Amino acid sequence: MNPELLYVDHLLDTPSLVKAVSEGERRQRTNEALRLVGRNMGPSTGSKALDIHVLGAKGELAVAQYLNLEAHVFQDETPTRGSVDLPPNIDVKTRSKHWMDLVIQVDDSRTKVFVHATSEDDVVRLHGWTYGGRVMKAAFYQDPAKGRPAYFVRPWALFPMPQLQAIIADLRY
């Protein structure tokens, strides 16, 4: 299979971009008010931290729109370790460049469904999805940052997005 043919490019319209930026700003205000540290040694304050929150919100919103779950997006009022982004058990992992792999942290749940999204400008690319337990294995384990090991999953190892869309449609959320 040619992995380049499996992704879905999702264009966020202006109201969606405004919604994602607003959510990113809300997350940043909440984190700063709670004095939370950045995850995985990332920044906890400032413009870089805000960029990370907006990036995540864009990915979550694009996946929610694609799966017809927009009514369920942005439900977390405060950050909770182990929470999911969308029902029934979907965790969206968004990265800033389309060539980047899906990254699943070592302490993430093996029972989650992980969706790999990347965002450049207004285009969110939905590369595919997988079950945590399927890829949280030695073959995907890497520590390129020396001290922050994770599972790095290439797009070819993911299931195509239309398959997840069909599963969610059958569940009728």
C-alpha positions in Angstrom: 0.0 0.0 0.0 1.1 3.5 -0.7 0.9 5.5 2.6 0.7 8.8 0.8 -2.7 7.8 -0.6 -4.2 6.9 2.8 -4.2 10.2 4.5 -7.0 12.7 4.5 -6.4 16.4 4.3 -8.9 18.4 6.3 -9.2 22.1 5.7 -10.2 24.1 8.7 -12.5 27.0 7.7 -12.2 30.4 9.4 -14.8 29.7 12.1 -13.0 26.5 12.9 -9.7 28.2 13.2 -11.1 30.8 15.5 -12.6 28.0 17.6 -9.3 26.1 17.8 -7.3 29.3 18.7 -9.9 30.2 21.4 -9.6 26.7 22.8 -5.8 26.8 22.8 -5.9 30.2 24.6 -8.3 28.8 27.2 -6.1 25.8 27.8 -3.1 28.1 28.2 -4.9 30.3 30.7 -6.0 27.2 32.7 -2.6 25.7 32.8 -1.0 28.9 33.9 -3.6 29.5 36.6 -3.1 26.0 37.9 0.7 26.4 37.6 1.0 23.2 35.5 4.3 22.3 34.0 4.7 21.5 30.3 4.3 17.9 29.4 7.4 16.0 28.2 9.7 18.8 29.3 7.9 21.2 27.0 7.3 24.9 27.8 4.6 25.7 30.3 4.2 29.4 29.7 4.6 31.9 26.8 4.0 31.9 23.1 5.6 28.4 22.5 3.3 26.8 25.0 0.3 28.6 23.5 1.4 27.4 20.0 1.4 23.8 21.3 -2.1 24.2 22.7 -3.5 25.7 19.5 -1.8 22.9 17.5 -3.5 20.2 19.6 -6.9 22.0 19.4 -6.6 22.2 15.6 -5.9 18.5 15.4 -8.7 17.5 17.8 -11.2 19.7 16.0 -10.3 18.4 12.6 -10.7 14.8 13.7 -14.0 15.6 15.5 -15.3 17.2 12.3 -14.2 14.2 10.1 -15.8 11.7 12.5 -18.9 13.8 13.0 -18.1 14.1 16.7 -17.8 17.9 16.8 -20.4 18.1 19.6 -18.0 16.1 21.8 -14.8 18.1 21.2 -13.1 20.3 23.9 -15.0 18.7 26.8 -12.1 18.8 29.3 -12.4 21.9 31.6 -9.1 21.1 33.3 -6.2 18.9 32.1 -6.5 15.3 33.4 -3.8 12.7 32.9 -5.3 9.8 31.0 -8.3 11.6 29.6 -9.4 11.2 26.0 -10.1 13.8 23.4 -13.2 12.2 21.8 -15.5 9.3 22.5 -15.4 6.5 22.9 -11.7 6.3 23.7 -9.9 8.5 21.1 -6.7 10.4 21.8 -5.6 12.8 19.0 -1.9 13.3 18.7 -1.1 16.4 16.6 2.4 17.3 15.3 3.5 20.5 13.5 4.9 19.0 10.2 3.2 16.6 7.8 6.3 14.4 7.5 6.4 13.7 11.3 5.5 10.3 12.8 2.8 9.6 15.4 4.3 9.8 18.9 2.8 7.9 21.8 4.2 8.4 25.2 5.4 5.4 27.2 2.8 6.1 30.0 -0.1 6.4 27.6 -2.9 3.8 27.8 -2.6 0.8 25.7 -6.4 0.7 25.4 -6.8 4.0 23.7 -7.3 4.6 20.0 -4.7 7.0 18.8 -5.2 9.3 15.8 -2.2 10.8 14.1 -2.8 14.3 12.8 -0.4 16.9 11.6 -1.1 20.6 11.0 0.5 23.1 8.7 -1.3 26.4 8.2 -5.0 25.7 7.8 -4.6 22.1 6.6 -4.8 19.3 9.2 -3.6 16.0 7.7 -5.2 12.9 9.2 -2.7 10.2 8.6 -4.5 7.3 10.3 -5.2 5.6 13.5 -4.3 2.6 15.7 -4.9 0.9 19.0 -2.3 1.7 21.6 -1.6 -2.0 22.4 -0.9 -2.7 18.8 2.1 -0.3 18.5 3.3 0.1 22.1 6.0 -2.5 21.4 9.8 -2.7 21.1 9.7 -2.3 17.3 8.4 1.3 17.7 10.2 2.3 20.9 12.8 5.1 20.4 14.6 7.7 22.5 15.9 10.3 20.0 15.7 13.1 22.6 17.8 11.1 25.1 15.6 10.9 28.2 12.2 11.1 26.7 11.5 7.7 25.2 8.3 7.1 23.3 6.7 5.0 20.6 7.3 6.5 17.1 4.8 5.1 14.6 5.3 5.6 10.8 2.1 6.3 8.8 2.3 3.0 7.0 1.7 1.2 10.3 -1.7 3.0 10.8 -5.2 2.0 9.8 -6.8 4.4 7.3 -9.1 7.1 8.6 -12.2 6.0 6.6 -12.1 2.8 8.6 -12.4 4.6 11.9 -15.0 6.9 10.4 -17.1 3.8 9.6 -16.6 2.3 13.1 -17.7 5.6 14.8 -20.7 5.9 12.4 -21.8 2.4 13.5 -21.7 3.5 17.2 -24.0 6.5 16.4 -22.7 9.1 18.8 
